[in-house]
Amino acid sequence: MPEGEGAATKAFMYINNSGVGFSGVDFQIGLGMKKDRNPGALPSPEDIDLFVFMSPQHAKGLIQAFNQALEAYEKIYGEINITPNEEAMQKAMQKFQPGRI
């Protein structure tokens, strides 16, 4: 696509915070970086840096693409555990206690 008006812009962003909503005509995905990096801090609306709106059909296609990619990833690297490892979290929290070096 030529530069100028209507040209596509590419952006790269690492996210660790997301949310999904919908209306009668579209799905909304909020993506961002959690600003408060303290363990246990809850995300806030200010943590959303990008909003994506898409049709229900595109949302379903995106979910199917993610599922295919997740299946391929787990076939190679093993199951992804989405629940935090409590022991590892406790060690990390102890390491970053204020006043502790």
Phi and psi in radians as a Rosetta constraint file:
Dihedral C 1 N 2 CA 2 C 2 CIRCULARHARMONIC -1.209 0.35
Dihedral N 2 CA 2 C 2 N 3 CIRCULARHARMONIC 2.713 0.35
Dihedral C 2 N 3 CA 3 C 3 CIRCULARHARMONIC -1.231 0.35
Dihedral N 3 CA 3 C 3 N 4 CIRCULARHARMONIC 2.797 0.35
Dihedral C 3 N 4 CA 4 C 4 CIRCULARHARMONIC 1.965 0.35
Dihedral N 4 CA 4 C 4 N 5 CIRCULARHARMONIC -2.719 0.35
Dihedral C 4 N 5 CA 5 C 5 CIRCULARHARMONIC -1.059 0.35
Dihedral N 5 CA 5 C 5 N 6 CIRCULARHARMONIC 2.254 0.35
Dihedral C 5 N 6 CA 6 C 6 CIRCULARHARMONIC 1.485 0.35
Dihedral N 6 CA 6 C 6 N 7 CIRCULARHARMONIC -0.042 0.35
Dihedral C 6 N 7 CA 7 C 7 CIRCULARHARMONIC -1.216 0.35
Dihedral N 7 CA 7 C 7 N 8 CIRCULARHARMONIC 2.482 0.35
Dihedral C 7 N 8 CA 8 C 8 CIRCULARHARMONIC -1.277 0.35
Dihedral N 8 CA 8 C 8 N 9 CIRCULARHARMONIC 2.489 0.35
Dihedral C 8 N 9 CA 9 C 9 CIRCULARHARMONIC -1.992 0.35
Dihedral N 9 CA 9 C 9 N 10 CIRCULARHARMONIC 2.299 0.35
Dihedral C 9 N 10 CA 10 C 10 CIRCULARHARMONIC -1.704 0.35
Dihedral N 10 CA 10 C 10 N 11 CIRCULARHARMONIC 2.420 0.35
Dihedral C 10 N 11 CA 11 C 11 CIRCULARHARMONIC -2.394 0.35
Dihedral N 11 CA 11 C 11 N 12 CIRCULARHARMONIC 2.496 0.35
Dihedral C 11 N 12 CA 12 C 12 CIRCULARHARMONIC -2.084 0.35
Dihedral N 12 CA 12 C 12 N 13 CIRCULARHARMONIC 2.327 0.35
Dihedral C 12 N 13 CA 13 C 13 CIRCULARHARMONIC -2.593 0.35
Dihedral N 13 CA 13 C 13 N 14 CIRCULARHARMONIC 2.324 0.35
Dihedral C 13 N 14 CA 14 C 14 CIRCULARHARMONIC -1.547 0.35
Dihedral N 14 CA 14 C 14 N 15 CIRCULARHARMONIC 2.324 0.35
Dihedral C 14 N 15 CA 15 C 15 CIRCULARHARMONIC -2.118 0.35
Dihedral N 15 CA 15 C 15 N 16 CIRCULARHARMONIC 2.601 0.35
Dihedral C 15 N 16 CA 16 C 16 CIRCULARHARMONIC -2.364 0.35
Dihedral N 16 CA 16 C 16 N 17 CIRCULARHARMONIC 0.335 0.35
Dihedral C 16 N 17 CA 17 C 17 CIRCULARHARMONIC -2.603 0.35
Dihedral N 17 CA 17 C 17 N 18 CIRCULARHARMONIC 2.301 0.35
Dihedral C 17 N 18 CA 18 C 18 CIRCULARHARMONIC -2.650 0.35
Dihedral N 18 CA 18 C 18 N 19 CIRCULARHARMONIC 2.785 0.35
Dihedral C 18 N 19 CA 19 C 19 CIRCULARHARMONIC -2.639 0.35
Dihedral N 19 CA 19 C 19 N 20 CIRCULARHARMONIC 2.718 0.35
Dihedral C 19 N 20 CA 20 C 20 CIRCULARHARMONIC -2.327 0.35
Dihedral N 20 CA 20 C 20 N 21 CIRCULARHARMONIC 2.406 0.35
Dihedral C 20 N 21 CA 21 C 21 CIRCULARHARMONIC -2.446 0.35
Dihedral N 21 CA 21 C 21 N 22 CIRCULARHARMONIC 3.066 0.35
Dihedral C 21 N 22 CA 22 C 22 CIRCULARHARMONIC -2.708 0.35
Dihedral N 22 CA 22 C 22 N 23 CIRCULARHARMONIC 2.763 0.35
Dihedral C 22 N 23 CA 23 C 23 CIRCULARHARMONIC -2.208 0.35
Dihedral N 23 CA 23 C 23 N 24 CIRCULARHARMONIC -2.952 0.35
Dihedral C 23 N 24 CA 24 C 24 CIRCULARHARMONIC -1.235 0.35
Dihedral N 24 CA 24 C 24 N 25 CIRCULARHARMONIC -0.243 0.35
Dihedral C 24 N 25 CA 25 C 25 CIRCULARHARMONIC -2.165 0.35
Dihedral N 25 CA 25 C 25 N 26 CIRCULARHARMONIC -0.238 0.35
Dihedral C 25 N 26 CA 26 C 26 CIRCULARHARMONIC -2.711 0.35
Dihedral N 26 CA 26 C 26 N 27 CIRCULARHARMONIC 2.945 0.35
Dihedral C 26 N 27 CA 27 C 27 CIRCULARHARMONIC -1.912 0.35
Dihedral N 27 CA 27 C 27 N 28 CIRCULARHARMONIC 2.505 0.35
Dihedral C 27 N 28 CA 28 C 28 CIRCULARHARMONIC -2.078 0.35
Dihedral N 28 CA 28 C 28 N 29 CIRCULARHARMONIC 2.309 0.35
Dihedral C 28 N 29 CA 29 C 29 CIRCULARHARMONIC -2.110 0.35
Dihedral N 29 CA 29 C 29 N 30 CIRCULARHARMONIC 2.179 0.35
Dihedral C 29 N 30 CA 30 C 30 CIRCULARHARMONIC -1.811 0.35
Dihedral N 30 CA 30 C 30 N 31 CIRCULARHARMONIC 2.258 0.35
Dihedral C 30 N 31 CA 31 C 31 CIRCULARHARMONIC -2.214 0.35
Dihedral N 31 CA 31 C 31 N 32 CIRCULARHARMONIC 2.507 0.35
Dihedral C 31 N 32 CA 32 C 32 CIRCULARHARMONIC -3.075 0.35
Dihedral N 32 CA 32 C 32 N 33 CIRCULARHARMONIC -3.059 0.35
Dihedral C 32 N 33 CA 33 C 33 CIRCULARHARMONIC -1.962 0.35
Dihedral N 33 CA 33 C 33 N 34 CIRCULARHARMONIC 2.206 0.35
Dihedral C 33 N 34 CA 34 C 34 CIRCULARHARMONIC -1.126 0.35
Dihedral N 34 CA 34 C 34 N 35 CIRCULARHARMONIC 2.083 0.35
Dihedral C 34 N 35 CA 35 C 35 CIRCULARHARMONIC -1.289 0.35
Dihedral N 35 CA 35 C 35 N 36 CIRCULARHARMONIC -0.703 0.35
Dihedral C 35 N 36 CA 36 C 36 CIRCULARHARMONIC -1.514 0.35
Dihedral N 36 CA 36 C 36 N 37 CIRCULARHARMONIC 1.834 0.35
Dihedral C 36 N 37 CA 37 C 37 CIRCULARHARMONIC -1.495 0.35
Dihedral N 37 CA 37 C 37 N 38 CIRCULARHARMONIC 0.089 0.35
Dihedral C 37 N 38 CA 38 C 38 CIRCULARHARMONIC -1.170 0.35
Dihedral N 38 CA 38 C 38 N 39 CIRCULARHARMONIC 2.368 0.35
Dihedral C 38 N 39 CA 39 C 39 CIRCULARHARMONIC -0.989 0.35
Dihedral N 39 CA 39 C 39 N 40 CIRCULARHARMONIC 2.350 0.35
Dihedral C 39 N 40 CA 40 C 40 CIRCULARHARMONIC 1.516 0.35
Dihedral N 40 CA 40 C 40 N 41 CIRCULARHARMONIC -0.129 0.35
Dihedral C 40 N 41 CA 41 C 41 CIRCULARHARMONIC -1.200 0.35
Dihedral N 41 CA 41 C 41 N 42 CIRCULARHARMONIC 2.346 0.35
Dihedral C 41 N 42 CA 42 C 42 CIRCULARHARMONIC -1.422 0.35
Dihedral N 42 CA 42 C 42 N 43 CIRCULARHARMONIC 2.560 0.35
Dihedral C 42 N 43 CA 43 C 43 CIRCULARHARMONIC -1.167 0.35
Dihedral N 43 CA 43 C 43 N 44 CIRCULARHARMONIC 2.684 0.35
Dihedral C 43 N 44 CA 44 C 44 CIRCULARHARMONIC -2.205 0.35
Dihedral N 44 CA 44 C 44 N 45 CIRCULARHARMONIC 2.917 0.35
Dihedral C 44 N 45 CA 45 C 45 CIRCULARHARMONIC -1.018 0.35
Dihedral N 45 CA 45 C 45 N 46 CIRCULARHARMONIC -0.492 0.35
Dihedral C 45 N 46 CA 46 C 46 CIRCULARHARMONIC -1.198 0.35
Dihedral N 46 CA 46 C 46 N 47 CIRCULARHARMONIC -0.255 0.35
Dihedral C 46 N 47 CA 47 C 47 CIRCULARHARMONIC -1.354 0.35
Dihedral N 47 CA 47 C 47 N 48 CIRCULARHARMONIC -0.192 0.35
Dihedral C 47 N 48 CA 48 C 48 CIRCULARHARMONIC -1.536 0.35
Dihedral N 48 CA 48 C 48 N 49 CIRCULARHARMONIC 2.087 0.35
Dihedral C 48 N 49 CA 49 C 49 CIRCULARHARMONIC -1.804 0.35
Dihedral N 49 CA 49 C 49 N 50 CIRCULARHARMONIC -0.322 0.35
Dihedral C 49 N 50 CA 50 C 50 CIRCULARHARMONIC -2.544 0.35
Dihedral N 50 CA 50 C 50 N 51 CIRCULARHARMONIC 2.335 0.35
Dihedral C 50 N 51 CA 51 C 51 CIRCULARHARMONIC -1.974 0.35
Dihedral N 51 CA 51 C 51 N 52 CIRCULARHARMONIC 2.325 0.35
Dihedral C 51 N 52 CA 52 C 52 CIRCULARHARMONIC -2.085 0.35
Dihedral N 52 CA 52 C 52 N 53 CIRCULARHARMONIC 2.264 0.35
Dihedral C 52 N 53 CA 53 C 53 CIRCULARHARMONIC -2.009 0.35
Dihedral N 53 CA 53 C 53 N 54 CIRCULARHARMONIC 2.346 0.35
Dihedral C 53 N 54 CA 54 C 54 CIRCULARHARMONIC -2.600 0.35
Dihedral N 54 CA 54 C 54 N 55 CIRCULARHARMONIC 2.763 0.35
Dihedral C 54 N 55 CA 55 C 55 CIRCULARHARMONIC -1.179 0.35
Dihedral N 55 CA 55 C 55 N 56 CIRCULARHARMONIC 2.756 0.35
Dihedral C 55 N 56 CA 56 C 56 CIRCULARHARMONIC -0.985 0.35
Dihedral N 56 CA 56 C 56 N 57 CIRCULARHARMONIC -0.632 0.35
Dihedral C 56 N 57 CA 57 C 57 CIRCULARHARMONIC -1.144 0.35
Dihedral N 57 CA 57 C 57 N 58 CIRCULARHARMONIC -0.747 0.35
Dihedral C 57 N 58 CA 58 C 58 CIRCULARHARMONIC -1.204 0.35
Dihedral N 58 CA 58 C 58 N 59 CIRCULARHARMONIC -0.619 0.35
Dihedral C 58 N 59 CA 59 C 59 CIRCULARHARMONIC -1.096 0.35
Dihedral N 59 CA 59 C 59 N 60 CIRCULARHARMONIC -0.765 0.35
Dihedral C 59 N 60 CA 60 C 60 CIRCULARHARMONIC -1.139 0.35
Dihedral N 60 CA 60 C 60 N 61 CIRCULARHARMONIC -0.704 0.35
Dihedral C 60 N 61 CA 61 C 61 CIRCULARHARMONIC -1.097 0.35
Dihedral N 61 CA 61 C 61 N 62 CIRCULARHARMONIC -0.676 0.35
Dihedral C 61 N 62 CA 62 C 62 CIRCULARHARMONIC -1.121 0.35
Dihedral N 62 CA 62 C 62 N 63 CIRCULARHARMONIC -0.747 0.35
Dihedral C 62 N 63 CA 63 C 63 CIRCULARHARMONIC -1.077 0.35
Dihedral N 63 CA 63 C 63 N 64 CIRCULARHARMONIC -0.746 0.35
Dihedral C 63 N 64 CA 64 C 64 CIRCULARHARMONIC -1.093 0.35
Dihedral N 64 CA 64 C 64 N 65 CIRCULARHARMONIC -0.711 0.35
Dihedral C 64 N 65 CA 65 C 65 CIRCULARHARMONIC -1.143 0.35
Dihedral N 65 CA 65 C 65 N 66 CIRCULARHARMONIC -0.730 0.35
Dihedral C 65 N 66 CA 66 C 66 CIRCULARHARMONIC -1.085 0.35
Dihedral N 66 CA 66 C 66 N 67 CIRCULARHARMONIC -0.775 0.35
Dihedral C 66 N 67 CA 67 C 67 CIRCULARHARMONIC -1.063 0.35
Dihedral N 67 CA 67 C 67 N 68 CIRCULARHARMONIC -0.733 0.35
Dihedral C 67 N 68 CA 68 C 68 CIRCULARHARMONIC -1.105 0.35
Dihedral N 68 CA 68 C 68 N 69 CIRCULARHARMONIC -0.751 0.35
Dihedral C 68 N 69 CA 69 C 69 CIRCULARHARMONIC -1.154 0.35
Dihedral N 69 CA 69 C 69 N 70 CIRCULARHARMONIC -0.703 0.35
Dihedral C 69 N 70 CA 70 C 70 CIRCULARHARMONIC -1.112 0.35
Dihedral N 70 CA 70 C 70 N 71 CIRCULARHARMONIC -0.744 0.35
Dihedral C 70 N 71 CA 71 C 71 CIRCULARHARMONIC -1.062 0.35
Dihedral N 71 CA 71 C 71 N 72 CIRCULARHARMONIC -0.770 0.35
Dihedral C 71 N 72 CA 72 C 72 CIRCULARHARMONIC -1.141 0.35
Dihedral N 72 CA 72 C 72 N 73 CIRCULARHARMONIC -0.735 0.35
Dihedral C 72 N 73 CA 73 C 73 CIRCULARHARMONIC -1.053 0.35
Dihedral N 73 CA 73 C 73 N 74 CIRCULARHARMONIC -0.867 0.35
Dihedral C 73 N 74 CA 74 C 74 CIRCULARHARMONIC -1.173 0.35
Dihedral N 74 CA 74 C 74 N 75 CIRCULARHARMONIC -0.499 0.35
Dihedral C 74 N 75 CA 75 C 75 CIRCULARHARMONIC -1.122 0.35
Dihedral N 75 CA 75 C 75 N 76 CIRCULARHARMONIC -0.634 0.35
Dihedral C 75 N 76 CA 76 C 76 CIRCULARHARMONIC -1.484 0.35
Dihedral N 76 CA 76 C 76 N 77 CIRCULARHARMONIC -0.828 0.35
Dihedral C 76 N 77 CA 77 C 77 CIRCULARHARMONIC -1.860 0.35
Dihedral N 77 CA 77 C 77 N 78 CIRCULARHARMONIC -0.145 0.35
Dihedral C 77 N 78 CA 78 C 78 CIRCULARHARMONIC 1.720 0.35
Dihedral N 78 CA 78 C 78 N 79 CIRCULARHARMONIC 2.966 0.35
Dihedral C 78 N 79 CA 79 C 79 CIRCULARHARMONIC -1.087 0.35
Dihedral N 79 CA 79 C 79 N 80 CIRCULARHARMONIC 2.436 0.35
Dihedral C 79 N 80 CA 80 C 80 CIRCULARHARMONIC -1.563 0.35
Dihedral N 80 CA 80 C 80 N 81 CIRCULARHARMONIC 2.173 0.35
Dihedral C 80 N 81 CA 81 C 81 CIRCULARHARMONIC -1.685 0.35
Dihedral N 81 CA 81 C 81 N 82 CIRCULARHARMONIC 2.029 0.35
Dihedral C 81 N 82 CA 82 C 82 CIRCULARHARMONIC -1.558 0.35
Dihedral N 82 CA 82 C 82 N 83 CIRCULARHARMONIC -0.200 0.35
Dihedral C 82 N 83 CA 83 C 83 CIRCULARHARMONIC -1.501 0.35
Dihedral N 83 CA 83 C 83 N 84 CIRCULARHARMONIC 2.370 0.35
Dihedral C 83 N 84 CA 84 C 84 CIRCULARHARMONIC -1.143 0.35
Dihedral N 84 CA 84 C 84 N 85 CIRCULARHARMONIC 2.585 0.35
Dihedral C 84 N 85 CA 85 C 85 CIRCULARHARMONIC -1.367 0.35
Dihedral N 85 CA 85 C 85 N 86 CIRCULARHARMONIC 1.827 0.35
Dihedral C 85 N 86 CA 86 C 86 CIRCULARHARMONIC -1.042 0.35
Dihedral N 86 CA 86 C 86 N 87 CIRCULARHARMONIC -0.695 0.35
Dihedral C 86 N 87 CA 87 C 87 CIRCULARHARMONIC -1.094 0.35
Dihedral N 87 CA 87 C 87 N 88 CIRCULARHARMONIC -0.795 0.35
Dihedral C 87 N 88 CA 88 C 88 CIRCULARHARMONIC -1.138 0.35
Dihedral N 88 CA 88 C 88 N 89 CIRCULARHARMONIC -0.663 0.35
Dihedral C 88 N 89 CA 89 C 89 CIRCULARHARMONIC -1.116 0.35
Dihedral N 89 CA 89 C 89 N 90 CIRCULARHARMONIC -0.734 0.35
Dihedral C 89 N 90 CA 90 C 90 CIRCULARHARMONIC -1.098 0.35
Dihedral N 90 CA 90 C 90 N 91 CIRCULARHARMONIC -0.747 0.35
Dihedral C 90 N 91 CA 91 C 91 CIRCULARHARMONIC -1.086 0.35
Dihedral N 91 CA 91 C 91 N 92 CIRCULARHARMONIC -0.757 0.35
Dihedral C 91 N 92 CA 92 C 92 CIRCULARHARMONIC -1.124 0.35
Dihedral N 92 CA 92 C 92 N 93 CIRCULARHARMONIC -0.717 0.35
Dihedral C 92 N 93 CA 93 C 93 CIRCULARHARMONIC -1.155 0.35
Dihedral N 93 CA 93 C 93 N 94 CIRCULARHARMONIC -0.674 0.35
Dihedral C 93 N 94 CA 94 C 94 CIRCULARHARMONIC -1.152 0.35
Dihedral N 94 CA 94 C 94 N 95 CIRCULARHARMONIC -0.649 0.35
Dihedral C 94 N 95 CA 95 C 95 CIRCULARHARMONIC -1.125 0.35
Dihedral N 95 CA 95 C 95 N 96 CIRCULARHARMONIC -0.586 0.35
Dihedral C 95 N 96 CA 96 C 96 CIRCULARHARMONIC -1.858 0.35
Dihedral N 96 CA 96 C 96 N 97 CIRCULARHARMONIC 0.465 0.35
Dihedral C 96 N 97 CA 97 C 97 CIRCULARHARMONIC -1.172 0.35
Dihedral N 97 CA 97 C 97 N 98 CIRCULARHARMONIC 2.432 0.35
Dihedral C 97 N 98 CA 98 C 98 CIRCULARHARMONIC -1.027 0.35
Dihedral N 98 CA 98 C 98 N 99 CIRCULARHARMONIC 2.441 0.35
Dihedral C 98 N 99 CA 99 C 99 CIRCULARHARMONIC 1.420 0.35
Dihedral N 99 CA 99 C 99 N 100 CIRCULARHARMONIC -0.041 0.35
Dihedral C 99 N 100 CA 100 C 100 CIRCULARHARMONIC -1.813 0.35
Dihedral N 100 CA 100 C 100 N 101 CIRCULARHARMONIC 2.272 0.35
